[in-house]
């Protein structure tokens, strides 16, 4: 969801990391795969639909989506992705893979939450912001801490995990700040 920020129940990064681990565990159980590269397209397209029967992934054209790359309606069990973004994600483009993971973040974190309460962005603490939470989930899911130790640098991480160098540097910085890596 781009642009609009909602105030949602607080979640710290460590809690969001656990949610990301849980998604990877579900993926492993359903597919038998546990590679560092998370198959976000396959997960939304096939795995999640099998896991939750009422989940729907819709691919829509630009004339229907406009500027939005993705939109999530947790209570309708619906994620919409713009077709060019979806195609790029299929081609392992880091930015577009991150967009899909971000929308999955809204879906798993913001179900059963009245998202109608919008507040001015500057008044929302990061950990209570729907956008911060979805971004954190996307980073933790695609750049998993349990595989970061195999990487010598953010550049290697970007290649291994199929994310942009910018995203890898950002997540690398978080792990470093927490003392998880040097
Ligand atoms: Zn969003």
Backbone and ligand atoms as CSV (ligand in chain L), in Angstrom:
chain,resi,resn,atom,element,x,y,z
A,1,UNK,N,N,0.851,-1.175,0.000
A,1,UNK,CA,C,0.000,0.000,0.000
A,1,UNK,C,C,0.890,1.229,0.000
A,2,UNK,N,N,0.740,2.049,-0.956
A,2,UNK,CA,C,1.672,3.160,-1.022
A,2,UNK,C,C,0.988,4.450,-0.598
A,3,UNK,N,N,1.718,5.268,0.072
A,3,UNK,CA,C,1.212,6.598,0.384
A,3,UNK,C,C,0.480,6.706,1.698
A,4,UNK,N,N,-0.519,5.880,1.898
A,4,UNK,CA,C,-1.350,6.008,3.083
A,4,UNK,C,C,-0.718,5.261,4.256
A,5,UNK,N,N,-0.651,5.954,5.394
A,5,UNK,CA,C,-0.100,5.329,6.592
A,5,UNK,C,C,-1.196,5.243,7.649
A,6,UNK,N,N,-1.344,4.075,8.207
A,6,UNK,CA,C,-2.336,3.874,9.264
A,6,UNK,C,C,-1.628,3.617,10.583
A,7,UNK,N,N,-2.288,4.046,11.659
A,7,UNK,CA,C,-1.769,3.713,12.966
A,7,UNK,C,C,-2.336,2.348,13.353
A,8,UNK,N,N,-1.447,1.405,13.630
A,8,UNK,CA,C,-1.859,0.031,13.933
A,8,UNK,C,C,-1.242,-0.367,15.277
A,9,UNK,N,N,-1.698,-1.471,15.882
A,9,UNK,CA,C,-1.094,-1.882,17.151
A,9,UNK,C,C,0.426,-2.039,17.016
A,10,UNK,N,N,1.128,-1.604,18.050
A,10,UNK,CA,C,2.591,-1.586,17.997
A,10,UNK,C,C,3.173,-2.977,17.796
A,11,UNK,N,N,4.236,-3.039,17.000
A,11,UNK,CA,C,5.001,-4.281,16.847
A,11,UNK,C,C,6.459,-3.910,16.759
A,12,UNK,N,N,7.280,-4.549,17.560
A,12,UNK,CA,C,8.716,-4.308,17.500
A,12,UNK,C,C,9.323,-5.182,16.402
A,13,UNK,N,N,10.527,-4.797,15.959
A,13,UNK,CA,C,11.171,-5.531,14.881
A,13,UNK,C,C,11.373,-7.010,15.226
A,14,UNK,N,N,11.736,-7.302,16.470
A,14,UNK,CA,C,11.968,-8.718,16.829
A,14,UNK,C,C,10.691,-9.551,16.662
A,15,UNK,N,N,9.541,-8.934,16.943
A,15,UNK,CA,C,8.275,-9.654,16.751
A,15,UNK,C,C,8.013,-9.877,15.261
A,16,UNK,N,N,8.309,-8.835,14.482
A,16,UNK,CA,C,8.105,-8.933,13.030
A,16,UNK,C,C,9.059,-9.979,12.437
A,17,UNK,N,N,10.263,-10.059,13.002
A,17,UNK,CA,C,11.240,-11.070,12.562
A,17,UNK,C,C,10.683,-12.474,12.796
A,18,UNK,N,N,10.002,-12.660,13.904
A,18,UNK,CA,C,9.384,-13.959,14.193
A,18,UNK,C,C,8.282,-14.293,13.185
A,19,UNK,N,N,7.521,-13.276,12.798
A,19,UNK,CA,C,6.472,-13.494,11.795
A,19,UNK,C,C,7.117,-13.922,10.471
A,20,UNK,N,N,8.224,-13.247,10.107
A,20,UNK,CA,C,8.935,-13.594,8.872
A,20,UNK,C,C,9.455,-15.031,8.939
A,21,UNK,N,N,9.994,-15.412,10.081
A,21,UNK,CA,C,10.487,-16.788,10.258
A,21,UNK,C,C,9.354,-17.789,10.099
A,22,UNK,N,N,8.192,-17.404,10.617
A,22,UNK,CA,C,7.028,-18.275,10.522
A,22,UNK,C,C,6.590,-18.461,9.067
A,23,UNK,N,N,6.652,-17.396,8.291
A,23,UNK,CA,C,6.299,-17.487,6.866
A,23,UNK,C,C,7.273,-18.436,6.163
A,24,UNK,N,N,8.567,-18.301,6.491
A,24,UNK,CA,C,9.567,-19.186,5.872
A,24,UNK,C,C,9.337,-20.644,6.288
A,25,UNK,N,N,8.894,-20.813,7.537
A,25,UNK,CA,C,8.629,-22.175,8.019
A,25,UNK,C,C,7.431,-22.782,7.252
A,26,UNK,N,N,6.393,-21.984,7.063
A,26,UNK,CA,C,5.232,-22.459,6.297
A,26,UNK,C,C,5.665,-22.833,4.879
A,27,UNK,N,N,6.490,-21.959,4.287
A,27,UNK,CA,C,6.969,-22.230,2.930
A,27,UNK,C,C,7.748,-23.548,2.881
A,28,UNK,N,N,8.580,-23.766,3.896
A,28,UNK,CA,C,9.384,-24.989,3.949
A,28,UNK,C,C,8.487,-26.222,4.093
A,29,UNK,N,N,7.489,-26.114,4.952
A,29,UNK,CA,C,6.573,-27.237,5.165
A,29,UNK,C,C,5.780,-27.563,3.909
A,30,UNK,N,N,5.374,-26.512,3.187
A,30,UNK,CA,C,4.510,-26.713,2.018
A,30,UNK,C,C,5.290,-27.131,0.776
A,31,UNK,N,N,6.562,-26.681,0.684
A,31,UNK,CA,C,7.301,-26.913,-0.569
A,31,UNK,C,C,8.546,-27.783,-0.372
A,32,UNK,N,N,8.969,-27.959,0.867
A,32,UNK,CA,C,10.192,-28.715,1.124
A,32,UNK,C,C,11.441,-27.906,0.827
A,33,UNK,N,N,11.250,-26.628,0.465
A,33,UNK,CA,C,12.401,-25.790,0.118
A,33,UNK,C,C,12.700,-24.774,1.216
A,34,UNK,N,N,13.992,-24.566,1.456
A,34,UNK,CA,C,14.390,-23.598,2.479
A,34,UNK,C,C,15.666,-22.859,2.042
A,35,UNK,N,N,15.668,-22.452,0.769
A,35,UNK,CA,C,16.847,-21.773,0.233
A,35,UNK,C,C,16.908,-20.343,0.769
A,36,UNK,N,N,18.111,-19.742,0.825
A,36,UNK,CA,C,18.214,-18.335,1.253
A,36,UNK,C,C,17.346,-17.406,0.406
A,37,UNK,N,N,17.264,-17.678,-0.893
A,37,UNK,CA,C,16.437,-16.884,-1.817
A,37,UNK,C,C,14.980,-17.263,-1.597
A,38,UNK,N,N,14.190,-16.324,-1.049
A,38,UNK,CA,C,12.786,-16.646,-0.774
A,38,UNK,C,C,11.937,-16.482,-2.038
A,39,UNK,N,N,11.217,-17.537,-2.439
A,39,UNK,CA,C,10.437,-17.481,-3.694
A,39,UNK,C,C,9.122,-16.748,-3.490
A,40,UNK,N,N,9.194,-15.435,-3.387
A,40,UNK,CA,C,8.008,-14.651,-3.037
A,40,UNK,C,C,6.889,-14.772,-4.080
A,41,UNK,N,N,7.252,-14.839,-5.365
A,41,UNK,CA,C,6.215,-14.957,-6.407
A,41,UNK,C,C,5.480,-16.288,-6.255
A,42,UNK,N,N,6.252,-17.343,-6.161
A,42,UNK,CA,C,5.672,-18.677,-6.009
A,42,UNK,C,C,4.860,-18.770,-4.710
A,43,UNK,N,N,5.360,-18.105,-3.675
A,43,UNK,CA,C,4.661,-18.161,-2.385
A,43,UNK,C,C,3.270,-17.542,-2.495
A,44,UNK,N,N,3.175,-16.365,-3.120
A,44,UNK,CA,C,1.881,-15.688,-3.242
A,44,UNK,C,C,0.973,-16.380,-4.257
A,45,UNK,N,N,1.604,-16.879,-5.327
A,45,UNK,CA,C,0.862,-17.464,-6.439
A,45,UNK,C,C,0.302,-18.839,-6.106
A,46,UNK,N,N,1.102,-19.649,-5.435
A,46,UNK,CA,C,0.747,-21.058,-5.250
A,46,UNK,C,C,0.646,-21.445,-3.776
A,47,UNK,N,N,1.733,-21.201,-3.035
A,47,UNK,CA,C,1.850,-21.756,-1.689
A,47,UNK,C,C,0.812,-21.185,-0.729
A,48,UNK,N,N,0.668,-19.867,-0.736
A,48,UNK,CA,C,-0.262,-19.236,0.200
A,48,UNK,C,C,-1.721,-19.598,-0.129
A,49,UNK,N,N,-2.005,-19.719,-1.413
A,49,UNK,CA,C,-3.350,-20.107,-1.843
A,49,UNK,C,C,-3.687,-21.513,-1.344
A,50,UNK,N,N,-2.663,-22.385,-1.353
A,50,UNK,CA,C,-2.885,-23.747,-0.835
A,50,UNK,C,C,-3.060,-23.727,0.679
A,51,UNK,N,N,-2.272,-22.830,1.317
A,51,UNK,CA,C,-2.270,-22.775,2.782
A,51,UNK,C,C,-3.545,-22.125,3.322
A,52,UNK,N,N,-4.000,-21.064,2.644
A,52,UNK,CA,C,-5.218,-20.363,3.047
A,52,UNK,C,C,-6.132,-20.301,1.842
A,53,UNK,N,N,-7.168,-21.096,1.872
A,53,UNK,CA,C,-7.997,-21.276,0.672
A,53,UNK,C,C,-8.660,-19.990,0.183
A,54,UNK,N,N,-8.942,-19.070,1.114
A,54,UNK,CA,C,-9.672,-17.877,0.670
A,54,UNK,C,C,-8.753,-16.736,0.205
A,55,UNK,N,N,-7.441,-16.987,0.199
A,55,UNK,CA,C,-6.522,-15.934,-0.250
A,55,UNK,C,C,-6.567,-15.775,-1.774
A,56,UNK,N,N,-6.555,-14.515,-2.216
A,56,UNK,CA,C,-6.580,-14.231,-3.660
A,56,UNK,C,C,-5.441,-13.284,-4.026
A,57,UNK,N,N,-4.674,-13.647,-5.039
A,57,UNK,CA,C,-3.689,-12.733,-5.627
A,57,UNK,C,C,-4.227,-12.293,-6.977
A,58,UNK,N,N,-4.378,-10.989,-7.157
A,58,UNK,CA,C,-4.887,-10.453,-8.422
A,58,UNK,C,C,-3.789,-9.672,-9.118
A,59,UNK,N,N,-3.583,-9.959,-10.391
A,59,UNK,CA,C,-2.630,-9.199,-11.190
A,59,UNK,C,C,-3.440,-8.266,-12.086
A,60,UNK,N,N,-3.228,-6.961,-11.922
A,60,UNK,CA,C,-4.036,-5.989,-12.668
A,60,UNK,C,C,-3.150,-5.097,-13.537
A,61,UNK,N,N,-3.722,-4.620,-14.622
A,61,UNK,CA,C,-2.978,-3.739,-15.526
A,61,UNK,C,C,-2.841,-2.336,-14.946
A,62,UNK,N,N,-1.945,-1.574,-15.612
A,62,UNK,CA,C,-1.652,-0.229,-15.132
A,62,UNK,C,C,-2.889,0.677,-15.161
A,63,UNK,N,N,-3.756,0.487,-16.126
A,63,UNK,CA,C,-4.944,1.359,-16.185
A,63,UNK,C,C,-5.901,1.098,-15.023
A,64,UNK,N,N,-5.775,-0.076,-14.401
A,64,UNK,CA,C,-6.612,-0.365,-13.228
A,64,UNK,C,C,-5.925,0.026,-11.926
A,65,UNK,N,N,-4.588,-0.089,-11.904
A,65,UNK,CA,C,-3.832,0.143,-10.658
A,65,UNK,C,C,-3.290,1.558,-10.551
A,66,UNK,N,N,-3.129,2.229,-11.682
A,66,UNK,CA,C,-2.551,3.573,-11.656
A,66,UNK,C,C,-1.127,3.546,-11.136
A,67,UNK,N,N,-0.833,4.464,-10.222
A,67,UNK,CA,C,0.526,4.582,-9.687
A,67,UNK,C,C,0.857,3.513,-8.652
A,68,UNK,N,N,-0.150,2.837,-8.135
A,68,UNK,CA,C,0.093,1.859,-7.060
A,68,UNK,C,C,0.757,0.605,-7.617
A,69,UNK,N,N,1.854,0.182,-6.995
A,69,UNK,CA,C,2.525,-1.051,-7.413
A,69,UNK,C,C,1.820,-2.269,-6.831
A,70,UNK,N,N,1.264,-2.056,-5.621
A,70,UNK,CA,C,0.538,-3.143,-4.971
A,70,UNK,C,C,-0.471,-2.581,-3.999
A,71,UNK,N,N,-1.536,-3.320,-3.763
A,71,UNK,CA,C,-2.569,-2.918,-2.799
A,71,UNK,C,C,-3.008,-4.167,-2.053
A,72,UNK,N,N,-3.224,-4.004,-0.751
A,72,UNK,CA,C,-3.643,-5.160,0.039
A,72,UNK,C,C,-4.901,-4.829,0.816
A,73,UNK,N,N,-5.840,-5.749,0.786
A,73,UNK,CA,C,-7.089,-5.634,1.544
A,73,UNK,C,C,-7.177,-6.855,2.449
A,74,UNK,N,N,-6.527,-6.764,3.628
A,74,UNK,CA,C,-6.413,-7.954,4.488
A,74,UNK,C,C,-7.758,-8.604,4.796
A,75,UNK,N,N,-8.773,-7.786,5.056
A,75,UNK,CA,C,-10.059,-8.368,5.455
A,75,UNK,C,C,-10.789,-9.018,4.286
A,76,UNK,N,N,-10.376,-8.676,3.071
A,76,UNK,CA,C,-10.955,-9.334,1.896
A,76,UNK,C,C,-10.048,-10.454,1.407
A,77,UNK,N,N,-8.955,-10.700,2.141
A,77,UNK,CA,C,-7.976,-11.750,1.787
A,77,UNK,C,C,-7.431,-11.541,0.376
A,78,UNK,N,N,-7.200,-10.286,0.059
A,78,UNK,CA,C,-6.849,-9.941,-1.323
A,78,UNK,C,C,-5.567,-9.113,-1.394
A,79,UNK,N,N,-4.645,-9.544,-2.279
A,79,UNK,CA,C,-3.492,-8.711,-2.638
A,79,UNK,C,C,-3.575,-8.456,-4.138
A,80,UNK,N,N,-3.464,-7.184,-4.500
A,80,UNK,CA,C,-3.432,-6.824,-5.920
A,80,UNK,C,C,-2.033,-6.333,-6.271
A,81,UNK,N,N,-1.518,-6.802,-7.393
A,81,UNK,CA,C,-0.191,-6.392,-7.838
A,81,UNK,C,C,-0.295,-5.925,-9.284
A,82,UNK,N,N,0.396,-4.831,-9.608
A,82,UNK,CA,C,0.382,-4.329,-10.988
A,82,UNK,C,C,1.163,-5.302,-11.868
A,83,UNK,N,N,0.675,-5.527,-13.078
A,83,UNK,CA,C,1.224,-6.590,-13.918
A,83,UNK,C,C,2.713,-6.399,-14.242
A,84,UNK,N,N,3.153,-5.153,-14.444
A,84,UNK,CA,C,4.576,-4.951,-14.756
A,84,UNK,C,C,5.443,-5.266,-13.528
A,85,UNK,N,N,4.932,-4.965,-12.359
A,85,UNK,CA,C,5.658,-5.258,-11.116
A,85,UNK,C,C,5.759,-6.775,-10.934
A,86,UNK,N,N,4.656,-7.449,-11.199
A,86,UNK,CA,C,4.617,-8.907,-11.083
A,86,UNK,C,C,5.626,-9.552,-12.045
A,87,UNK,N,N,5.619,-9.071,-13.294
A,87,UNK,CA,C,6.547,-9.631,-14.303
A,87,UNK,C,C,7.993,-9.434,-13.891
A,88,UNK,N,N,8.297,-8.240,-13.391
A,88,UNK,CA,C,9.666,-7.953,-12.951
A,88,UNK,C,C,10.055,-8.811,-11.746
A,89,UNK,N,N,9.102,-9.046,-10.878
A,89,UNK,CA,C,9.372,-9.907,-9.714
A,89,UNK,C,C,9.656,-11.335,-10.172
A,90,UNK,N,N,8.943,-11.788,-11.197
A,90,UNK,CA,C,9.193,-13.120,-11.775
A,90,UNK,C,C,10.608,-13.199,-12.332
A,91,UNK,N,N,11.114,-12.062,-12.802
A,91,UNK,CA,C,12.483,-12.016,-13.359
A,91,UNK,C,C,13.508,-11.722,-12.262
A,92,UNK,N,N,13.081,-11.857,-11.019
A,92,UNK,CA,C,13.972,-11.704,-9.849
A,92,UNK,C,C,14.484,-10.286,-9.629
A,93,UNK,N,N,13.742,-9.278,-10.124
A,93,UNK,CA,C,14.124,-7.892,-9.838
A,93,UNK,C,C,13.901,-7.613,-8.352
A,94,UNK,N,N,14.961,-7.176,-7.681
A,94,UNK,CA,C,14.912,-6.993,-6.237
A,94,UNK,C,C,13.825,-6.045,-5.772
A,95,UNK,N,N,13.706,-4.917,-6.456
A,95,UNK,CA,C,12.738,-3.902,-6.048
A,95,UNK,C,C,11.313,-4.444,-6.091
A,96,UNK,N,N,11.018,-5.192,-7.139
A,96,UNK,CA,C,9.660,-5.711,-7.313
A,96,UNK,C,C,9.384,-6.891,-6.391
A,97,UNK,N,N,10.409,-7.684,-6.137
A,97,UNK,CA,C,10.266,-8.770,-5.151
A,97,UNK,C,C,9.946,-8.165,-3.777
A,98,UNK,N,N,10.605,-7.044,-3.472
A,98,UNK,CA,C,10.387,-6.378,-2.192
A,98,UNK,C,C,8.957,-5.822,-2.116
A,99,UNK,N,N,8.448,-5.313,-3.233
A,99,UNK,CA,C,7.063,-4.823,-3.256
A,99,UNK,C,C,6.084,-5.937,-2.903
A,100,UNK,N,N,6.289,-7.125,-3.475
A,100,UNK,CA,C,5.403,-8.254,-3.180
A,100,UNK,C,C,5.503,-8.646,-1.707
A,101,UNK,N,N,6.735,-8.653,-1.183
A,101,UNK,CA,C,6.938,-9.014,0.231
A,101,UNK,C,C,6.298,-7.975,1.148
A,102,UNK,N,N,6.360,-6.709,0.741
A,102,UNK,CA,C,5.746,-5.604,1.491
A,102,UNK,C,C,4.222,-5.801,1.583
A,103,UNK,N,N,3.619,-6.150,0.460
A,103,UNK,CA,C,2.161,-6.366,0.468
A,103,UNK,C,C,1.812,-7.585,1.311
A,104,UNK,N,N,2.641,-8.626,1.235
A,104,UNK,CA,C,2.426,-9.791,2.099
A,104,UNK,C,C,2.507,-9.365,3.567
A,105,UNK,N,N,3.396,-8.414,3.845
A,105,UNK,CA,C,3.521,-7.871,5.193
A,105,UNK,C,C,2.212,-7.258,5.672
A,106,UNK,N,N,1.593,-6.431,4.835
A,106,UNK,CA,C,0.292,-5.859,5.193
A,106,UNK,C,C,-0.729,-6.974,5.427
A,107,UNK,N,N,-0.669,-7.969,4.561
A,107,UNK,CA,C,-1.668,-9.047,4.644
A,107,UNK,C,C,-1.560,-9.812,5.963
A,108,UNK,N,N,-0.354,-10.201,6.344
A,108,UNK,CA,C,-0.216,-11.018,7.556
A,108,UNK,C,C,-0.246,-10.181,8.833
A,109,UNK,N,N,0.187,-8.926,8.766
A,109,UNK,CA,C,0.259,-8.117,9.991
A,109,UNK,C,C,-1.010,-7.323,10.255
A,110,UNK,N,N,-1.749,-7.007,9.215
A,110,UNK,CA,C,-2.839,-6.048,9.380
A,110,UNK,C,C,-4.230,-6.623,9.110
A,111,UNK,N,N,-4.351,-7.955,9.223
A,111,UNK,CA,C,-5.680,-8.564,9.168
A,111,UNK,C,C,-6.383,-8.284,10.487
A,112,UNK,N,N,-7.677,-8.209,10.436
A,112,UNK,CA,C,-8.488,-8.021,11.648
A,112,UNK,C,C,-8.115,-6.754,12.423
A,113,UNK,N,N,-7.558,-5.803,11.726
A,113,UNK,CA,C,-7.236,-4.529,12.363
A,113,UNK,C,C,-8.023,-3.464,11.625
A,114,UNK,N,N,-8.745,-2.653,12.358
A,114,UNK,CA,C,-9.441,-1.559,11.696
A,114,UNK,C,C,-8.405,-0.577,11.171
A,115,UNK,N,N,-8.166,-0.624,9.865
A,115,UNK,CA,C,-7.134,0.237,9.291
A,115,UNK,C,C,-7.693,1.623,8.998
A,116,UNK,N,N,-8.958,1.838,9.369
A,116,UNK,CA,C,-9.603,3.085,8.982
A,116,UNK,C,C,-9.044,4.280,9.748
A,117,UNK,N,N,-8.368,4.008,10.870
A,117,UNK,CA,C,-7.883,5.126,11.683
A,117,UNK,C,C,-6.596,5.686,11.114
A,118,UNK,N,N,-6.738,6.702,10.360
A,118,UNK,CA,C,-5.568,7.305,9.752
A,118,UNK,C,C,-5.116,8.463,10.634
A,119,UNK,N,N,-3.839,8.637,10.763
A,119,UNK,CA,C,-3.332,9.747,11.579
A,119,UNK,C,C,-2.241,10.433,10.786
A,120,UNK,N,N,-1.965,11.705,11.118
A,120,UNK,CA,C,-0.859,12.369,10.416
A,120,UNK,C,C,0.439,11.587,10.622
A,121,UNK,N,N,1.165,11.379,9.540
A,121,UNK,CA,C,2.352,10.522,9.562
A,121,UNK,C,C,3.319,10.910,10.674
A,122,UNK,N,N,3.502,12.211,10.867
A,122,UNK,CA,C,4.519,12.664,11.823
A,122,UNK,C,C,4.165,12.330,13.270
A,123,UNK,N,N,2.878,11.998,13.505
A,123,UNK,CA,C,2.452,11.678,14.871
A,123,UNK,C,C,2.543,10.184,15.181
A,124,UNK,N,N,2.807,9.386,14.150
A,124,UNK,CA,C,2.828,7.939,14.350
A,124,UNK,C,C,4.250,7.472,14.658
A,125,UNK,N,N,4.413,6.765,15.764
A,125,UNK,CA,C,5.718,6.156,16.069
A,125,UNK,C,C,5.973,5.072,15.025
A,126,UNK,N,N,7.237,4.900,14.612
A,126,UNK,CA,C,7.521,3.939,13.545
A,126,UNK,C,C,6.876,2.569,13.783
A,127,UNK,N,N,7.027,2.025,14.997
A,127,UNK,CA,C,6.547,0.672,15.256
A,127,UNK,C,C,5.031,0.593,15.318
A,128,UNK,N,N,4.332,1.744,15.227
A,128,UNK,CA,C,2.873,1.750,15.156
A,128,UNK,C,C,2.392,2.143,13.761
A,129,UNK,N,N,3.322,2.287,12.832
A,129,UNK,CA,C,2.961,2.683,11.473
A,129,UNK,C,C,2.814,1.443,10.595
A,130,UNK,N,N,1.688,1.375,9.873
A,130,UNK,CA,C,1.453,0.227,8.985
A,130,UNK,C,C,2.557,0.120,7.936
A,131,UNK,N,N,3.054,1.266,7.463
A,131,UNK,CA,C,4.093,1.231,6.431
A,131,UNK,C,C,5.433,0.750,6.990
A,132,UNK,N,N,5.800,1.228,8.168
A,132,UNK,CA,C,7.052,0.787,8.784
A,132,UNK,C,C,7.012,-0.723,9.013
A,133,UNK,N,N,5.888,-1.208,9.520
A,133,UNK,CA,C,5.767,-2.637,9.825
A,133,UNK,C,C,5.863,-3.497,8.562
A,134,UNK,N,N,5.183,-3.067,7.484
A,134,UNK,CA,C,5.214,-3.842,6.234
A,134,UNK,C,C,6.617,-3.835,5.639
A,135,UNK,N,N,7.292,-2.687,5.741
A,135,UNK,CA,C,8.662,-2.582,5.222
A,135,UNK,C,C,9.600,-3.483,6.032
A,136,UNK,N,N,9.415,-3.481,7.342
A,136,UNK,CA,C,10.258,-4.313,8.204
A,136,UNK,C,C,10.048,-5.791,7.894
A,137,UNK,N,N,8.795,-6.170,7.707
A,137,UNK,CA,C,8.500,-7.580,7.405
A,137,UNK,C,C,9.152,-7.987,6.095
A,138,UNK,N,N,9.046,-7.120,5.078
A,138,UNK,CA,C,9.617,-7.428,3.765
A,138,UNK,C,C,11.127,-7.633,3.869
A,139,UNK,N,N,11.807,-6.754,4.603
A,139,UNK,CA,C,13.257,-6.867,4.770
A,139,UNK,C,C,13.650,-8.134,5.513
A,140,UNK,N,N,12.919,-8.425,6.579
A,140,UNK,CA,C,13.232,-9.604,7.392
A,140,UNK,C,C,12.945,-10.907,6.640
A,141,UNK,N,N,11.941,-10.858,5.770
A,141,UNK,CA,C,11.569,-12.066,5.019
A,141,UNK,C,C,12.562,-12.361,3.904
A,142,UNK,N,N,12.898,-11.324,3.131
A,142,UNK,CA,C,13.768,-11.554,1.965
A,142,UNK,C,C,15.244,-11.566,2.351
A,143,UNK,N,N,15.590,-10.950,3.474
A,143,UNK,CA,C,16.995,-10.922,3.918
A,143,UNK,C,C,17.034,-11.537,5.322
A,144,UNK,N,N,16.912,-12.855,5.378
A,144,UNK,CA,C,16.727,-13.502,6.674
A,144,UNK,C,C,18.011,-13.558,7.492
A,145,UNK,N,N,17.853,-13.254,8.769
A,145,UNK,CA,C,19.015,-13.207,9.657
A,145,UNK,C,C,19.740,-14.550,9.697
A,146,UNK,N,N,18.994,-15.652,9.594
A,146,UNK,CA,C,19.644,-16.969,9.718
A,146,UNK,C,C,20.577,-17.282,8.542
A,147,UNK,N,N,20.434,-16.539,7.446
A,147,UNK,CA,C,21.320,-16.775,6.295
A,147,UNK,C,C,22.335,-15.653,6.087
A,148,UNK,N,N,22.240,-14.590,6.891
A,148,UNK,CA,C,23.111,-13.435,6.660
A,148,UNK,C,C,24.563,-13.778,6.997
A,149,UNK,N,N,24.735,-14.723,7.884
A,149,UNK,CA,C,26.095,-15.079,8.321
A,149,UNK,C,C,26.906,-15.716,7.193
A,150,UNK,N,N,26.219,-16.196,6.143
A,150,UNK,CA,C,26.927,-16.802,5.003
A,150,UNK,C,C,27.427,-15.725,4.040
A,151,UNK,N,N,27.065,-14.471,4.278
A,151,UNK,CA,C,27.440,-13.400,3.347
A,151,UNK,C,C,28.579,-12.570,3.928
A,152,UNK,N,N,29.515,-12.210,3.051
A,152,UNK,CA,C,30.659,-11.419,3.500
A,152,UNK,C,C,30.358,-9.924,3.450
A,153,UNK,N,N,29.346,-9.528,2.677
A,153,UNK,CA,C,29.045,-8.107,2.503
A,153,UNK,C,C,27.595,-7.941,2.050
A,154,UNK,N,N,27.074,-6.712,2.153
A,154,UNK,CA,C,25.714,-6.458,1.642
A,154,UNK,C,C,25.587,-6.759,0.147
A,155,UNK,N,N,26.689,-6.607,-0.585
A,155,UNK,CA,C,26.660,-6.843,-2.036
A,155,UNK,C,C,26.421,-8.322,-2.318
A,156,UNK,N,N,27.102,-9.164,-1.552
A,156,UNK,CA,C,26.904,-10.607,-1.675
A,156,UNK,C,C,25.470,-10.964,-1.250
A,157,UNK,N,N,25.002,-10.310,-0.194
A,157,UNK,CA,C,23.639,-10.565,0.297
A,157,UNK,C,C,22.614,-10.208,-0.783
A,158,UNK,N,N,22.814,-9.084,-1.463
A,158,UNK,CA,C,21.888,-8.649,-2.511
A,158,UNK,C,C,21.750,-9.721,-3.590
A,159,UNK,N,N,22.886,-10.302,-3.987
A,159,UNK,CA,C,22.893,-11.341,-5.015
A,159,UNK,C,C,22.223,-12.614,-4.518
A,160,UNK,N,N,22.597,-13.017,-3.331
A,160,UNK,CA,C,22.104,-14.273,-2.764
A,160,UNK,C,C,20.596,-14.239,-2.508
A,161,UNK,N,N,20.104,-13.103,-2.025
A,161,UNK,CA,C,18.701,-13.023,-1.610
A,161,UNK,C,C,17.781,-12.422,-2.673
A,162,UNK,N,N,18.347,-11.931,-3.775
A,162,UNK,CA,C,17.502,-11.348,-4.813
A,162,UNK,C,C,16.856,-10.059,-4.378
A,163,UNK,N,N,17.642,-9.173,-3.767
A,163,UNK,CA,C,17.147,-7.848,-3.367
A,163,UNK,C,C,18.088,-6.789,-3.945
A,164,UNK,N,N,17.681,-5.524,-3.853
A,164,UNK,CA,C,18.547,-4.461,-4.342
A,164,UNK,C,C,19.713,-4.275,-3.352
A,165,UNK,N,N,20.787,-3.706,-3.849
A,165,UNK,CA,C,21.931,-3.413,-2.983
A,165,UNK,C,C,21.492,-2.466,-1.862
A,166,UNK,N,N,20.634,-1.497,-2.191
A,166,UNK,CA,C,20.146,-0.542,-1.183
A,166,UNK,C,C,19.426,-1.271,-0.049
A,167,UNK,N,N,18.566,-2.206,-0.415
A,167,UNK,CA,C,17.815,-2.947,0.608
A,167,UNK,C,C,18.757,-3.795,1.454
A,168,UNK,N,N,19.755,-4.391,0.801
A,168,UNK,CA,C,20.711,-5.233,1.535
A,168,UNK,C,C,21.542,-4.390,2.500
A,169,UNK,N,N,21.958,-3.219,2.052
A,169,UNK,CA,C,22.747,-2.322,2.917
A,169,UNK,C,C,21.903,-1.890,4.118
A,170,UNK,N,N,20.648,-1.575,3.868
A,170,UNK,CA,C,19.742,-1.137,4.941
A,170,UNK,C,C,19.582,-2.240,6.000
A,171,UNK,N,N,19.291,-3.455,5.524
A,171,UNK,CA,C,19.057,-4.560,6.466
A,171,UNK,C,C,20.360,-4.946,7.182
A,172,UNK,N,N,21.459,-4.880,6.435
A,172,UNK,CA,C,22.786,-5.167,7.000
A,172,UNK,C,C,23.055,-4.233,8.185
A,173,UNK,N,N,22.704,-2.965,7.976
A,173,UNK,CA,C,22.881,-1.952,9.024
A,173,UNK,C,C,22.063,-2.263,10.268
A,174,UNK,N,N,20.856,-2.778,10.066
A,174,UNK,CA,C,19.996,-3.139,11.205
A,174,UNK,C,C,20.610,-4.294,11.995
A,175,UNK,N,N,21.056,-5.321,11.297
A,175,UNK,CA,C,21.658,-6.482,11.972
A,175,UNK,C,C,22.921,-6.055,12.722
A,176,UNK,N,N,23.647,-5.137,12.102
A,176,UNK,CA,C,24.882,-4.674,12.700
A,176,UNK,C,C,24.620,-3.884,13.998
A,177,UNK,N,N,23.614,-3.016,13.917
A,177,UNK,CA,C,23.224,-2.206,15.064
A,177,UNK,C,C,22.779,-3.093,16.227
A,178,UNK,N,N,22.173,-4.205,15.893
A,178,UNK,CA,C,21.714,-5.133,16.926
A,178,UNK,C,C,22.856,-6.022,17.409
A,179,UNK,N,N,24.022,-5.890,16.784
A,179,UNK,CA,C,25.174,-6.702,17.189
A,179,UNK,C,C,25.120,-8.132,16.670
A,180,UNK,N,N,24.252,-8.370,15.657
A,180,UNK,CA,C,24.122,-9.727,15.120
A,180,UNK,C,C,25.235,-10.051,14.140
A,181,UNK,N,N,25.736,-9.022,13.447
A,181,UNK,CA,C,26.892,-9.190,12.573
A,181,UNK,C,C,27.873,-8.055,12.857
A,182,UNK,N,N,29.088,-8.239,12.391
A,182,UNK,CA,C,30.105,-7.223,12.632
A,182,UNK,C,C,30.038,-6.131,11.569
L,1,ZN,ZN,ZN,2.490,-0.355,2.252
